[in-house]
Amino acid sequence: MIPHSKPTLNKEEALAVVDVINSGYVSQGKVVERFESDMARYIGVKGGVAVNSGTAALHLSLIALGIKEGDDVAIPSYICPALLNAVNYTGARPLLIDINPDSYNISPADLKKKLTKKTRAVIVPHIFGLPADIKDILSIGIPVIEDCAQSVGASYKDKKAGSFGHCAIFSFYATKVMTTGEGGMVVSNSDKILENIRDLREYDHKANYIIRYNYKMTDMQAALGISQLKRLDSFISRRREIANLYNNRFSNLGIAIPKVYPESEHIYFRYVIRRNPPLSPFTKGGMKVGLEEDLKFFEDNGVKCMRPVFKPIHRYLTPPPSPPSQGGDKWGGGFPETDRVWNELISIPIYPSLSNDEVKKILKVAEKWWRIKIE
Ligand SMILES: Cc1ncc(COP(=O)(O)O)c(C=O)c1O
């Protein structure tokens, strides 16, 4: 079975971690500091503060922007629940926004429409490695946290994603573009935000008491991060190479491929294909069947594919109590693009360690799947 995702790790990285262990200093120290400055330089911002997850990075970013109970924070519905958790940790209210149906990123038009007087921040993920329309969102004038958990190394108008917002967060979870096992970072050009987050990530040896956290990264993780960052550009090149192979073959077959935006440089954290339209639904014995069936087809043929977002956020929540004013579903038609995309997108394996033979196999299985569909 070709796995859906896999970290790219080597012996030198293992040795870098061993060096930290041999030094006898394994918690947050000088290696973390170096990882922070290496990342800040790579992204092109003033500084970074490493933490133990992308979720912790989001949580501390929200606190540093002064978010509290009574505030609204806008987030897209089509994303993992980490964003919902981070907003809920602060006591603020999540304000869910629909997506652009072609880029899958948060829709600036829907954001403008749903904005409330209490909206104090927006979290903008650059989903699947493709930068969102960040300039348009910044022009609204509310503080922006860029969520680069899926897009480290991507760029927008020749500047790295993560250098536009008030601050930006990264995740270094095992299957992300670069990894420290678990881990995260906040980067910013604001000394005030960076100092605040540096203070909040650890609780000991403080003159005063306020609620602080234990969100520290260890030097062992940072050693891995430093090595992965050195290889990041080569990881991205390989991802783009594989995406090109997919694009070429799929365009010839008529499978819809990811849309290209001239201002955005995609890093293909995920490569997604749409099962619908122009596809007719997968049919079995004359019956229409859903996306689960497509995923099963790939799995039965040795390729693990997944929904790129397990479940949209609005589907975890209780719908608003008022009767739907428009649209057909219990959400009043509030997230039509999110719902449609959720039912249509299939994420196929893409990562630097995929061999050319594995890529060929994936293409072969995808072609077989497609031919059955268009029969
Ligand atoms: C867009 C986005 N934001 C935040 C996170 C949270 O990161 P972590 O798992 O490191 O807490 C993820 C992780 O999957 C993510 O995809």
The ligand as an ORCA input file, in Angstrom:
! r2SCAN-3c Opt
* xyz 0 1
  C      -4.229     24.541      8.778
  C      -3.790     23.957     10.084
  N      -3.688     24.745     11.157
  C      -3.283     24.272     12.341
  C      -2.970     22.945     12.516
  C      -2.590     22.453     13.875
  O      -1.283     22.011     13.959
  P      -0.843     20.942     15.077
  O      -1.371     19.607     14.681
  O       0.652     21.027     15.040
  O      -1.395     21.413     16.381
  C      -3.049     22.081     11.425
  C      -2.696     20.663     11.587
  O      -3.116     19.759     11.018
  C      -3.485     22.590     10.173
  O      -3.594     21.811      9.086
*
